[in-house]
Amino acid sequence: MAGGGWLPLDLSLATAGTSSSAPAARERRAGTTTTTRAQHRRTVSALFAELGAMLPDDLPTDRPATQEEIVDAAAARVRMLEEAAAVLETYRAMCAPPPPPPRARAEVAVAVGTVCFPARLPAPTPPGALTRVLEAFHRRGVEVVLATVARHGHGRDAVVTVTAAAAPSEVLELIRADIAAIC
């Protein structure tokens, strides 16, 4: 790859001095003058020669490359650059630091039909957390039938399950909010 692979990709604009007026455009399309055609051919040839010089050593060296070979080599170079960019994007995504874990919050689920409250209280569980969970029921006038406490995640989080007497859904939502506010 000539130039270490970092060749400029801008072609010189040899056509910058050409007229863009309507009569000149009609004349070019009609091809009435041979000098205009020859000038256009020279411009296109110069641009293709410049493009061919920017490409890696994919073009034949024993003869001048055709325009088709230059276009094919340029298209192959663009595909190779797109593939390299995709690989680099994948690498960048893999090397990016993982997003920070979300802040631990109390997870509370309510089953209205059975009035069972499982709640996970993240570590460190504040002292008296179970007492405050039970007080939430007593404040709302709901009788607690059964309460269990367990540790989850190698002794880190406290899992509290409370089975209580039936209550209106509005009261259950108030209890759920009280439990969620404990941590």
The 8 nearest C-alpha neighbors of each residue, nearest first, counted from 0:
[[1, 55, 4, 3, 56, 2, 54, 5],
 [2, 0, 3, 55, 4, 56, 6, 54],
 [1, 3, 4, 5, 6, 0, 53, 55],
 [4, 2, 1, 5, 0, 6, 55, 53],
 [3, 5, 0, 2, 6, 1, 55, 54],
 [6, 4, 3, 2, 7, 1, 0, 8],
 [7, 5, 4, 2, 53, 8, 3, 1],
 [8, 6, 9, 5, 53, 10, 4, 2],
 [7, 9, 6, 10, 53, 50, 5, 54],
 [10, 8, 7, 11, 50, 12, 6, 53],
 [11, 9, 12, 8, 46, 49, 50, 7],
 [12, 10, 13, 9, 46, 49, 14, 15],
 [11, 13, 14, 15, 10, 46, 16, 9],
 [12, 14, 15, 11, 42, 16, 46, 45],
 [13, 15, 12, 17, 16, 42, 11, 39],
 [16, 14, 12, 13, 17, 18, 11, 19],
 [15, 17, 14, 18, 13, 12, 19, 42],
 [18, 16, 14, 15, 19, 13, 23, 20],
 [17, 19, 20, 23, 16, 24, 15, 14],
 [18, 20, 23, 17, 24, 21, 22, 16],
 [21, 19, 23, 22, 18, 24, 25, 17],
 [20, 22, 24, 23, 25, 19, 26, 18],
 [23, 21, 25, 24, 20, 26, 19, 27],
 [24, 22, 26, 20, 25, 21, 27, 18],
 [23, 25, 21, 27, 26, 22, 28, 20],
 [26, 24, 22, 28, 23, 27, 29, 21],
 [25, 27, 23, 29, 24, 28, 30, 22],
 [26, 28, 24, 30, 25, 29, 23, 35],
 [29, 27, 25, 30, 26, 24, 31, 23],
 [28, 30, 26, 31, 27, 25, 32, 24],
 [29, 31, 27, 28, 32, 26, 36, 33],
 [32, 30, 29, 26, 33, 27, 35, 28],
 [33, 31, 34, 35, 30, 36, 26, 27],
 [32, 34, 36, 35, 37, 31, 30, 38],
 [33, 35, 37, 32, 36, 38, 39, 31],
 [36, 34, 38, 33, 37, 32, 39, 27],
 [37, 35, 33, 39, 34, 38, 40, 30],
 [36, 38, 34, 40, 39, 35, 33, 41],
 [37, 39, 35, 41, 36, 40, 34, 42],
 [40, 38, 42, 36, 37, 41, 35, 43],
 [41, 39, 37, 43, 42, 38, 44, 36],
 [42, 40, 44, 38, 39, 43, 45, 37],
 [41, 43, 39, 45, 40, 44, 38, 46],
 [44, 42, 46, 40, 45, 41, 47, 39],
 [45, 43, 41, 47, 46, 42, 40, 48],
 [44, 46, 48, 42, 43, 47, 41, 49],
 [45, 47, 49, 43, 48, 44, 50, 42],
 [46, 48, 50, 44, 49, 45, 51, 43],
 [49, 47, 51, 45, 46, 50, 44, 52],
 [48, 50, 46, 52, 47, 51, 45, 53],
 [51, 49, 47, 53, 52, 48, 46, 54],
 [50, 52, 48, 54, 53, 49, 69, 47],
 [51, 53, 49, 50, 54, 48, 55, 47],
 [54, 52, 50, 51, 6, 49, 55, 8],
 [55, 53, 51, 52, 56, 50, 73, 72],
 [56, 54, 0, 57, 1, 53, 58, 4],
 [55, 57, 58, 0, 54, 1, 59, 60],
 [58, 56, 55, 72, 59, 54, 0, 60],
 [57, 59, 56, 64, 60, 68, 72, 69],
 [60, 58, 61, 64, 62, 57, 63, 56],
 [59, 61, 62, 58, 63, 64, 56, 57],
 [60, 62, 59, 63, 64, 58, 56, 57],
 [63, 61, 60, 59, 64, 65, 58, 68],
 [62, 64, 65, 59, 60, 61, 58, 48],
 [65, 63, 68, 59, 62, 58, 69, 66],
 [66, 64, 68, 67, 69, 63, 70, 47],
 [65, 67, 69, 68, 70, 64, 47, 44],
 [66, 68, 70, 65, 69, 71, 64, 72],
 [69, 67, 71, 65, 66, 70, 72, 64],
 [68, 70, 66, 72, 67, 71, 51, 73],
 [69, 71, 73, 67, 72, 68, 74, 66],
 [72, 70, 68, 74, 73, 69, 67, 75],
 [71, 73, 75, 69, 74, 70, 68, 76],
 [72, 74, 76, 70, 75, 71, 69, 77],
 [75, 73, 77, 71, 76, 72, 70, 78],
 [76, 74, 72, 78, 73, 77, 71, 79],
 [75, 77, 73, 79, 74, 78, 72, 80],
 [76, 78, 80, 74, 79, 75, 81, 73],
 [79, 77, 81, 75, 80, 76, 82, 74],
 [78, 80, 76, 82, 77, 81, 75, 83],
 [79, 81, 83, 77, 82, 78, 84, 76],
 [82, 80, 84, 78, 83, 79, 77, 85],
 [83, 81, 85, 79, 84, 80, 78, 86],
 [82, 84, 80, 86, 85, 81, 79, 87],
 [83, 85, 81, 87, 82, 86, 80, 88],
 [86, 84, 82, 88, 83, 87, 89, 81],
 [87, 85, 83, 89, 84, 88, 90, 82],
 [86, 88, 90, 84, 89, 85, 91, 83],
 [89, 87, 91, 85, 90, 86, 84, 92],
 [90, 88, 92, 86, 87, 91, 85, 93],
 [89, 91, 87, 93, 88, 92, 94, 86],
 [90, 92, 88, 94, 89, 93, 87, 95],
 [93, 91, 89, 95, 90, 94, 88, 87],
 [92, 94, 90, 91, 95, 89, 96, 88],
 [95, 93, 91, 92, 90, 96, 89, 97],
 [96, 94, 92, 93, 91, 97, 90, 98],
 [95, 97, 94, 98, 93, 99, 92, 91],
 [98, 96, 95, 99, 100, 94, 93, 92],
 [97, 99, 100, 96, 101, 95, 92, 102],
 [98, 100, 97, 101, 96, 102, 103, 95],
 [101, 99, 98, 102, 103, 97, 104, 96],
 [102, 100, 103, 99, 104, 98, 97, 105],
 [101, 103, 104, 100, 99, 121, 105, 122],
 [104, 102, 121, 101, 105, 122, 100, 120],
 [105, 103, 106, 102, 121, 182, 120, 179],
 [104, 106, 120, 179, 119, 121, 107, 182],
 [107, 105, 119, 118, 104, 108, 120, 179],
 [106, 108, 118, 117, 105, 179, 175, 119],
 [109, 107, 117, 116, 118, 106, 110, 175],
 [108, 110, 116, 111, 115, 107, 114, 175],
 [109, 111, 114, 115, 112, 113, 108, 116],
 [110, 112, 114, 113, 109, 168, 115, 171],
 [113, 111, 110, 114, 165, 115, 109, 166],
 [114, 112, 115, 111, 110, 165, 162, 163],
 [115, 113, 111, 110, 163, 112, 165, 162],
 [114, 116, 162, 113, 110, 161, 163, 109],
 [115, 117, 161, 109, 160, 108, 118, 162],
 [118, 116, 160, 159, 108, 107, 161, 115],
 [117, 119, 107, 159, 106, 158, 160, 116],
 [120, 118, 158, 106, 105, 157, 159, 121],
 [119, 121, 105, 157, 156, 158, 124, 118],
 [122, 120, 156, 124, 103, 123, 105, 119],
 [123, 121, 156, 124, 155, 120, 157, 125],
 [122, 124, 121, 125, 155, 156, 120, 157],
 [123, 125, 122, 121, 120, 126, 157, 128],
 [124, 126, 128, 123, 127, 182, 122, 181],
 [127, 125, 128, 124, 129, 130, 123, 131],
 [126, 128, 130, 129, 125, 131, 124, 132],
 [127, 129, 131, 130, 126, 125, 132, 124],
 [130, 128, 132, 131, 127, 133, 159, 148],
 [129, 131, 127, 133, 128, 132, 134, 135],
 [130, 132, 134, 128, 129, 133, 135, 127],
 [133, 131, 129, 135, 130, 134, 178, 128],
 [132, 134, 130, 135, 136, 131, 129, 137],
 [133, 135, 131, 137, 136, 132, 138, 130],
 [136, 134, 138, 132, 133, 137, 174, 177],
 [135, 137, 141, 134, 139, 133, 138, 140],
 [136, 138, 134, 140, 139, 135, 141, 133],
 [139, 137, 135, 136, 140, 134, 141, 174],
 [140, 138, 136, 137, 141, 135, 170, 174],
 [139, 141, 137, 138, 136, 142, 135, 166],
 [140, 142, 136, 139, 137, 164, 143, 166],
 [141, 143, 164, 163, 144, 140, 137, 136],
 [144, 142, 163, 145, 162, 164, 141, 136],
 [143, 145, 163, 162, 142, 164, 146, 161],
 [144, 146, 162, 161, 143, 163, 147, 160],
 [145, 147, 161, 160, 162, 148, 159, 144],
 [148, 146, 160, 159, 161, 149, 145, 158],
 [147, 149, 159, 158, 160, 157, 146, 150],
 [150, 148, 158, 157, 159, 151, 147, 156],
 [151, 149, 157, 154, 156, 158, 155, 152],
 [150, 152, 156, 154, 153, 155, 157, 158],
 [151, 153, 155, 154, 156, 150, 157, 122],
 [154, 152, 155, 151, 150, 156, 157, 149],
 [155, 153, 150, 152, 151, 156, 157, 149],
 [154, 156, 122, 152, 153, 151, 150, 157],
 [157, 155, 121, 122, 151, 150, 120, 154],
 [156, 158, 150, 120, 119, 149, 151, 159],
 [159, 157, 119, 149, 148, 118, 150, 120],
 [158, 160, 148, 118, 147, 117, 119, 157],
 [161, 159, 117, 147, 116, 146, 118, 148],
 [162, 160, 146, 116, 145, 115, 163, 117],
 [163, 161, 115, 145, 144, 114, 143, 146],
 [164, 162, 143, 144, 142, 114, 161, 115],
 [163, 165, 142, 141, 143, 166, 114, 144],
 [164, 166, 114, 163, 167, 113, 141, 112],
 [165, 167, 168, 164, 170, 171, 141, 114],
 [168, 166, 170, 169, 171, 165, 111, 172],
 [167, 169, 171, 170, 172, 166, 111, 173],
 [170, 168, 172, 171, 167, 173, 166, 174],
 [171, 169, 173, 172, 168, 167, 174, 166],
 [172, 170, 168, 174, 173, 169, 175, 167],
 [171, 173, 175, 169, 174, 170, 176, 168],
 [172, 174, 170, 176, 171, 175, 177, 169],
 [173, 175, 177, 171, 172, 176, 135, 178],
 [176, 174, 172, 178, 173, 177, 171, 179],
 [175, 177, 179, 173, 174, 178, 172, 180],
 [178, 176, 174, 180, 175, 179, 135, 173],
 [179, 177, 175, 180, 181, 176, 132, 174],
 [178, 180, 176, 105, 177, 181, 175, 107],
 [181, 179, 177, 178, 182, 176, 105, 175],
 [182, 180, 178, 179, 177, 128, 131, 132],
 [181, 180, 105, 179, 120, 125, 104, 124]]
